[in-house]
Amino acid sequence: MKKLAMIVAAAKNEVIGVNGDLPWQISADLKRFKRLTMGHHIIMGRKTYDSIGRLLPGRTTVIITRQADFVCEGGLVANSIEEAIELCAKDDLPFITGGAEIYRLALPFVNEIHLTRVHTEVDGDTKLPEIDWDDWTLVEEQHFQQDEKNSFDYSFQTFARS
Ligand SMILES: NC(=O)c1ccc[n+]([C@@H]2O[C@H](COP(=O)([O-])OP(=O)(O)OC[C@H]3O[C@@H](n4cnc5c(N)ncnc54)[C@H](OP(=O)(O)O)[C@@H]3O)[C@@H](O)[C@H]2O)c1
């Protein structure tokens, strides 16, 4: 592994989820997620896996759970963030794909963050854990307006650890 990336979409108030789902319809974000993660390992918490409801094609899914007997046919299972990262050793750029519990565990190991900032404040029950942005340098940014496929204005931002 050369680098470990994290990919997340967050509202201005840091909300990332509601009722086990995403709080918005931003089709461009899903496309960006697919484009960036294709061919790589994606590491996610068991709740995020349940929320997606299936393995995403073209990627190797690593599910983190405390359940010793958890089985996922076609996917990999780890009982800690360290074990999950170890399972991706041969991938040059695995992605941490959430949710909040897994972002918090993974942050110390992450070298780059692909953030979709959704320019609204939404009600939700899951927030991005606190990130000390002084540790991160913005290396790329693109802004987009809402349209029929994207319910709010949003920005794609890429950060590298300073
Ligand atoms: N906006 C975004 O980009 C984005 C991305 C991903 C997810 N989400 C949203 O985030 C929400 C889900 O996030 P979440 O924080 O509730 O759950 P999560 O991080 O997806 O998964 C939590 C689960 O991970 C396992 N886990 C946590 N800590 C562990 C540890 N130390 N060792 C082993 N296993 C551990 C546990 O599974 P067990 O209970 O099986 O033990 C725990 O219940 C959903 O609303 C989802 O839609 C948003």
The ligand as a Gaussian input file, in Angstrom:
#p B3LYP/6-31G(d) Opt

LIG

0 1
 N      -21.975000      10.768000       3.566000
 C      -21.108000       9.776000       3.418000
 O      -20.126000       9.917000       2.672000
 C      -21.327000       8.464000       4.124000
 C      -20.440000       7.407000       3.926000
 C      -20.667000       6.207000       4.610000
 C      -21.757000       6.097000       5.457000
 N      -22.591000       7.147000       5.627000
 C      -23.745000       7.079000       6.536000
 O      -23.238000       6.835000       7.851000
 C      -24.213000       6.077000       8.580000
 C      -23.541000       4.825000       9.145000
 O      -22.429000       5.209000       9.950000
 P      -22.210000       4.655000      11.444000
 O      -21.113000       5.456000      12.061000
 O      -23.538000       4.606000      12.128000
 O      -21.789000       3.141000      11.220000
 P      -20.524000       2.462000      10.459000
 O      -19.268000       3.207000      10.816000
 O      -20.848000       2.261000       9.021000
 O      -20.512000       1.007000      11.119000
 C      -20.477000       0.855000      12.525000
 C      -20.185000      -0.595000      12.827000
 O      -18.809000      -0.871000      12.574000
 C      -18.350000      -1.857000      13.475000
 N      -17.299000      -1.286000      14.321000
 C      -17.217000      -0.037000      14.821000
 N      -16.116000       0.117000      15.587000
 C      -15.467000      -1.085000      15.552000
 C      -14.268000      -1.559000      16.139000
 N      -13.504000      -0.777000      16.913000
 N      -13.900000      -2.832000      15.895000
 C      -14.663000      -3.637000      15.115000
 N      -15.820000      -3.240000      14.529000
 C      -16.216000      -1.970000      14.746000
 C      -19.560000      -2.253000      14.314000
 O      -20.211000      -3.314000      13.625000
 P      -21.048000      -4.472000      14.409000
 O      -22.215000      -3.747000      15.023000
 O      -21.424000      -5.442000      13.340000
 O      -20.100000      -5.032000      15.429000
 C      -20.399000      -0.995000      14.270000
 O      -21.775000      -1.209000      14.564000
 C      -25.326000       5.779000       7.601000
 O      -26.337000       6.785000       7.743000
 C      -24.668000       5.923000       6.256000
 O      -25.586000       6.247000       5.223000
 C      -22.405000       8.328000       4.984000

